Amino acid sequence: MTRLLIYGSGGFAREVAWLAEEAGYEVVGFIDDQQEKVGLFVNGIRVHSFEEAKAFAGEVPLAIAVGSPQTREKLFLKAREVGFSFATLVHPRVERSRFVEIGEGTVITAGNILTVNIRLGLQVQINLDCTIGHDVVMEDFATLAPGVHVSGWVRIEKRAYVGTGAVIINGKEDEPIVIGEDAVVGAGAVVTKSVPPRTTVVGVPAKPLQK
């Protein structure tokens, strides 16, 4: 059984620990940068500081279980610098074709369906019960919250976050719908056209959030 460390110790980290165990890993520790959590046990698993965990670099792979794409990127760069490798976790109850490319460190939780000609970058997170249609690209650190439905010919760029229950309709081969870098799609939104970078959209149909 392959050992695994998980960066994070909150709710999603506990879910990822369950996923990892279902996928055949032995979770040997959580990592948390909050000093008051170091030394505690979460669901029977000890929480370590990053300084403690560095001793495992190069020996035990790491999964980053933090929902914020921007924070996840920072933790990834920090951990990579000291020599950590990154586990790619796919729950056994994920349906996918052989035409799905999955980047290092990506986490795909239970109940997801991924069809054909899909490309996932580094450290992508796909939470519970999402569907992803044909010819979808999710770039590095892109994130789907639970229950998101992404139709065909969609591109979700770096660090974009799609909230719970959101829907992205079909794009076209020569004109995909693009969710720009660092954009946020609010929970329950229905995206019918591309979203500019660093823009938050909400509602049905999705429109930019008024400041």
HELIX and SHEET records of a PDB file:
HELIX    1   1 GLY A   11  GLU A   22  1                                  12    
HELIX    2   2 GLN A   35  LYS A   37  5                                   3    
HELIX    3   3 PHE A   50  ALA A   53  1                                   4    
HELIX    4   4 LYS A   54  PHE A   56  5                                   3    
HELIX    5   5 PRO A   69  GLU A   81  1                                  13    
SHEET    1   A 5 PHE A  41  VAL A  42  0                                        
SHEET    2   A 5 ILE A  45  HIS A  48 -1                                        
SHEET    3   A 5 TYR A  25  ILE A  31  1                                        
SHEET    4   A 5 THR A   2  TYR A   7  1                                        
SHEET    5   A 5 LEU A  62  ILE A  64  1                                        
SHEET    1   B 8 LEU A  89  VAL A  90  0                                        
SHEET    2   B 8 VAL A 107  ILE A 108  1                                        
SHEET    3   B 8 GLN A 125  ILE A 126  1                                        
SHEET    4   B 8 THR A 143  LEU A 144  1                                        
SHEET    5   B 8 TYR A 161  VAL A 162  1                                        
SHEET    6   B 8 VAL A 184  VAL A 185  1                                        
SHEET    7   B 8 THR A 200  VAL A 202  1                                        
SHEET    8   B 8 LYS A 207  PRO A 208 -1                                        
SHEET    1   C 6 GLU A  95  ARG A  96  0                                        
SHEET    2   C 6 ILE A 113  LEU A 114  1                                        
SHEET    3   C 6 THR A 131  ILE A 132  1                                        
SHEET    4   C 6 HIS A 149  VAL A 150  1                                        
SHEET    5   C 6 VAL A 167  ILE A 168  1                                        
SHEET    6   C 6 VAL A 190  VAL A 191  1                                        
SHEET    1   D 5 VAL A 100  ILE A 102  0                                        
SHEET    2   D 5 ILE A 118  LEU A 120  1                                        
SHEET    3   D 5 VAL A 137  MET A 138  1                                        
SHEET    4   D 5 VAL A 154  ILE A 156  1                                        
SHEET    5   D 5 ILE A 177  ILE A 179  1                                        
END                                                                             
